[in-house]
């Protein structure tokens, strides 16, 4: 049996089932997740270790061979379950260091990997003092968070008090199931505390998708976001870079060192790297799981491998075989954020598919659906992929199509106006 923890979706679960494997999904009580062909076990929260302990008792003689997740919120409980069931995989220590941004940056700094100066604080009231020590402006975020949820740039102490007065710091509107990691409480009452970082002035932001098997590199795939993530009010997207380019080599080397510092031997990593306007590369953070959004679909488009099939290979104890396409014209991904409310109109999918360079488009909101709006870098209106003769043209075409993808909403009583 393969046990998979997830707050929303687990693409490798269906792949395992299609391979004839028995799968048990562990999901939050609040998540509307069900699957006719898969068994489901519900827990109230990801830190409800009493419930997880009972699960280990129930699974003792069930022939469990793997406990996996592609959900950052689930890395620590998955590691804890593996330790109790005596299964291989990411250790508890690495899972905690890979989700606690303070511990993560301590490890990276000790490994002489460049990171932004930061301070960890237990409560929101202590942000101004930490910012005074670091120097304004600062970025404040959850110490244990996801998808940049609640992350905010503050230019001055006045900005801090104004944001607090306007209840910017929480509670937060989140998709169903995310409350299992207490992300709905926001920064005001965050149980894991907060991070205050110096605000770097960025020229670009990158991500690197990493996969390893028993210490060997399966792939390292560097890409560049359409803009630094804090500067993407309407559209988020990415394009993979030619692996021989100077910027690709720079960020790939940093990603390898970052994965080493976190002790990654087998599994995925998603490393984010920032380029400052001074020309310095700085590691933002690492997630010890596949990159989110549609980055894995972009890997499939650009490089010809299916990461979630490789995730299924890992669960089955197989070395993942990834035969990457030769270098080809770049393909970019972009997606617009939808406003909150009841969806009353959406640009026809055919109109998006007819735009220059578009090779695929996927609609995620339809008329009659309820949109919770932007949640950090997550929850969007649809996804579009476009190609071009170089990375810049591909990204421009994808972004143009995403901007054209309009979603009209009316305010719903169940969606707060500030969501």
Secondary structure, 3 states (H helix, E strand, C coil): CEEEECCCCCHHHHHHHHCCCCEEEEEECCCCCCCCCCEEEEECCCCCHHHHHHHHHHHCCCCCCEEECCCHHHHHHHHHHHHHHCCCCCCHHHHHHCCCHHHHHHHHHHCCCCECCEEEECCHHHHHHHHHHHCCCEEEEECCCCCCCCCEEECCHHHHHHHHHCCCCCCCCCCCCHHHHCHHHCCCCCCCCEEEEECCCEEEEEEEEEEEECCEEEEEEEEEECCCHHHCCCEEEEEECCCCCHHHHHHHHHHHHHHHHCCCCCEEEEEEEEEECCCCEEEEEEECCCCCCCHHHHHHHHHCCCHHHHHHHHHCCCCCCCCCCCCCCCEEEEEECCCCEEEEEECCHHHHHCCCCEEEEEECCCCCCEECCCECCECCCEEEEEECCCHHHHHHHHHHHHHHCCEEEECCCCCCCCC
